[in-house]
């Protein structure tokens, strides 16, 4: 009897143990798979792309009269996100210099603001493939006396902190006195008030400020070595791959071209982002920030 009783207990324990193992496997093994399927890109909130950007970088990314983000980069990113299966994209304004750290530490899923891809920045985040490249501009008042880059010697030159323009100016305009600002609007206000003599920014944004404030371009400087890309945290391989795939599709089916013509009317179009059948020449492109 003892042996039979003992045998039943062992059988019951074995069945119970098997059930427990199955439960643990289902709980530990099944859940991640399900979670991965629901959130393949490791987003902060499944189904929503949270994006760090800036609100005054027209025509790339800016807040309209209703406070909604729009611009070339915004519409392109929304198209790429849609191709990746994510239609809820939430843009939040930041100082430009705060975007990459915020993406790197997981506060946002992506950074979108005509961000030039450089080796230094790639130490902090990963980037999608490039989608813009181009010119940098020195903008000034009509009475400043600055006619070209040589005229910056001894002058107070505004730059937005953390941008390619800041790095370029520090390296190439060594005789100028750099004054750092959090955004373009505050720098342009300083030009208008006379507290700085000129501001160094991207070509397309400069055109807008010239029209708005009666300013002039003193120098347009080619800078094609750091095309703009979408920033993502390191290790977000699936998200980066989805962005690269979406960008390639948007370029090949003409979506990129259509958005470029909408936001940069009359500007020379970079050949490398056009559908392959249209890649015949390589005119000078626009800029990254």
Secondary structure, DSSP 8 states (H G I E B T S, - for coil): -HHHHHHHHHHHHHHHHHHHHHHHIIIIIIHHHHHHHHTTT--SBTTEEEEEE-SEETTTEEE-TTS-EESHHHHHHHHHHHHTT--EEEEEE--HHHHHHHHHTTS-SEEEEEEE--TTGGGT-EE----EEEEEEEEE-TTS---SGGGGTT-EEEEETTSHHHHHHHHH-TTSEEEEESSHHHHHHHHHHTSSSEEEEEHHHHHHHHHHHT-EEEEEEEEEEEEEEEEE-TT-HHHHHHHHHHHHHHHHTTHHHHHHHHHSTTS---GGGS-GGG-S---------
